């Protein structure tokens, strides 16, 4: 099946040196050296659905590794990654929905405890997607640590490199385990 661009040109597979992923992620994100599609006629670029999904997971991992508390846009991105409404996230965290809304609307910064609970929930989902039982030990490790850093003053720009298909294919568990290990190593105990 040939994919056509809006201009009528044929889309061809290509390695995109830099792809502005901001509109898809809802955060300032640039993907480097990512497989995508480029129009032969207008040079427009896009990504396939599977590449977008892998990139969103990579962005989530990068957010989990950031120092300091999450800012509004980052907390919202992680909630969306969990595919939860503010009300559903609040219920799972045992807090009031207004609390979640206040982080995301920049009324109040996320507390260190809520930051870690949210990160732990995302880590558990990335390690073992919905439908499987989260590994309690990993969850306890993530949730045991409470950061004392203040939230960042402005949204951080993420650069995600190597969202290559072969990096995830056949080695998804090793990739997730290595990322989780790096995250846990960076946390203060």
matplotlib code that plots the C-alpha trace (Angstrom):
import matplotlib.pyplot as plt

x = [0.0, 1.5, 1.0, 0.4, 1.2, -1.3, 0.4, -0.1, 3.5, 4.6, 5.8, 9.0, 10.7, 13.6, 15.8, 14.7, 17.7, 15.6, 11.9, 9.9, 7.7, 6.2, 2.8, 2.4, 3.9, 2.4, 5.9, 8.9, 10.6, 12.9, 13.5, 16.9, 17.7, 14.2, 12.7, 9.8, 8.3, 9.4, 7.4, 9.4, 7.6, 7.3, 9.8, 7.1, 7.8, 5.7, 6.0, 4.2, 1.9, 4.3, 7.2, 4.9, 4.1, 7.8, 8.7, 6.0, 7.4, 10.9, 9.7, 8.0, 11.3, 13.2, 10.7, 11.1, 14.9, 14.7, 15.9, 13.5, 9.8, 7.6, 6.2, 2.6, 3.1, 5.3, 2.7, -0.1, 2.0, 2.5, -1.2, -2.1, 0.5, -1.4, -4.6, -6.3, -8.5, -7.7, -10.5, -9.2, -5.6, -6.8, -8.8, -5.8, -3.5, -6.0, -6.2, -8.8, -9.3, -8.8, -5.2, -4.4, -6.1, -4.1, -0.7, -1.7, -3.1, 0.1, -1.9, 0.2, 3.4, 3.2, 4.3, 7.4, 5.2, 2.7, 5.6, 7.0, 3.7, 3.0, 6.5, 6.1, 2.7, 4.2, 7.3, 5.1, 3.1, 6.2, 7.7, 4.6, 1.7, -1.9, -3.3, -0.2, 0.5, 3.1, 6.2, 5.7, 9.5, 10.1, 7.1, 8.3, 11.8, 10.4, 7.9, 10.3, 12.3, 10.9, 12.7, 13.3, 13.9, 11.7, 9.9, 11.6, 10.7, 10.0, 9.2, 12.3, 13.1, 13.7, 15.9, 15.3, 17.7, 17.6, 13.9, 14.9, 12.6, 15.4, 16.2, 12.7, 12.0, 13.0, 14.6, 11.8, 12.2, 16.0, 15.4, 12.7, 14.8, 17.9, 15.9, 14.3, 17.7, 19.2, 16.2, 16.6, 20.3, 19.8, 17.3, 18.4, 17.9]
y = [0.0, 3.3, 6.3, 9.6, 13.0, 15.8, 17.4, 14.2, 13.1, 9.6, 9.1, 7.0, 5.5, 7.6, 8.3, 11.7, 13.5, 15.8, 15.5, 18.0, 15.7, 18.6, 18.5, 14.8, 14.7, 17.9, 18.7, 20.3, 17.1, 16.6, 13.1, 12.4, 9.8, 8.3, 6.1, 7.9, 8.9, 11.7, 13.0, 12.8, 15.9, 18.5, 16.9, 16.8, 14.4, 12.1, 9.1, 5.7, 4.7, 2.2, 4.7, 7.3, 4.7, 3.8, 7.5, 8.3, 5.5, 6.8, 10.3, 8.8, 7.1, 10.4, 12.1, 9.4, 10.1, 13.8, 15.4, 17.5, 17.4, 17.2, 20.4, 20.7, 19.6, 16.7, 15.4, 15.8, 13.9, 11.0, 10.9, 10.8, 8.0, 6.0, 6.7, 8.1, 11.1, 13.4, 11.8, 8.3, 9.2, 10.8, 7.7, 5.4, 7.7, 8.1, 11.9, 14.5, 15.2, 18.9, 18.1, 16.6, 19.6, 22.0, 20.5, 20.5, 24.0, 25.3, 26.4, 24.2, 22.3, 18.5, 17.3, 15.1, 12.2, 12.5, 13.0, 9.6, 7.9, 9.1, 8.1, 4.7, 4.2, 5.0, 2.9, -0.1, 0.4, 0.6, -2.4, -4.5, -3.0, -3.1, -6.5, -7.9, -7.9, -5.1, -6.4, -5.3, -5.0, -2.6, -0.5, -0.4, 0.7, 3.5, 4.7, 4.4, 7.5, 11.0, 13.8, 17.1, 19.2, 22.0, 21.7, 23.2, 26.8, 26.1, 23.1, 21.2, 20.4, 16.7, 15.2, 11.5, 9.7, 6.2, 5.4, 2.8, -0.2, -2.7, -1.3, -2.4, -5.4, -8.7, -7.0, -5.0, -6.5, -5.9, -2.3, -1.7, -3.4, -1.4, 1.8, 1.0, 0.1, 3.4, 5.2, 3.5, 4.0, 7.8, 8.1, 9.3, 6.7]
z = [0.0, -1.1, 1.3, -0.3, 1.1, 1.3, -1.6, -3.7, -3.5, -2.5, 1.0, 1.2, 4.3, 5.5, 8.5, 9.8, 11.2, 13.5, 13.9, 15.9, 18.0, 20.1, 18.6, 19.1, 22.6, 24.0, 25.3, 23.6, 22.2, 19.3, 17.9, 16.3, 13.7, 13.8, 11.0, 9.4, 6.1, 3.8, 0.8, -2.4, -3.7, -0.9, 1.6, 4.3, 7.1, 9.3, 11.5, 11.4, 14.3, 15.7, 15.7, 17.4, 20.1, 20.7, 20.8, 23.3, 25.5, 25.1, 26.1, 29.2, 30.1, 29.7, 31.9, 34.6, 34.6, 35.1, 38.3, 40.3, 40.5, 37.4, 36.0, 34.8, 31.2, 32.2, 34.8, 32.2, 29.6, 32.0, 33.0, 29.3, 28.8, 31.5, 29.5, 32.6, 33.2, 36.1, 38.1, 37.4, 38.3, 41.5, 42.4, 41.8, 43.8, 46.7, 46.3, 45.3, 41.6, 42.3, 43.4, 40.0, 38.2, 40.3, 39.2, 35.6, 35.6, 37.4, 40.5, 42.8, 42.1, 42.4, 45.8, 46.1, 47.2, 44.4, 41.9, 42.9, 42.9, 39.4, 38.2, 39.8, 38.1, 34.7, 35.4, 36.3, 33.1, 31.0, 32.6, 32.5, 30.5, 31.6, 32.1, 33.8, 37.5, 38.4, 40.1, 43.7, 44.4, 41.6, 42.6, 46.2, 45.1, 43.0, 45.6, 48.5, 47.4, 47.9, 46.1, 47.9, 44.8, 43.8, 40.5, 37.5, 36.7, 33.0, 30.9, 29.9, 26.3, 25.8, 23.0, 22.4, 20.2, 18.8, 18.7, 16.2, 15.5, 16.0, 19.5, 20.7, 18.5, 20.1, 23.0, 24.5, 28.0, 28.0, 26.9, 29.6, 32.3, 31.4, 31.4, 34.7, 36.1, 35.0, 36.5, 39.9, 39.9, 39.5, 42.3, 45.8, 48.5]

ax = plt.figure().add_subplot(projection="3d")
ax.plot(x, y, z, "-o")
ax.set_aspect("equal")
plt.show()
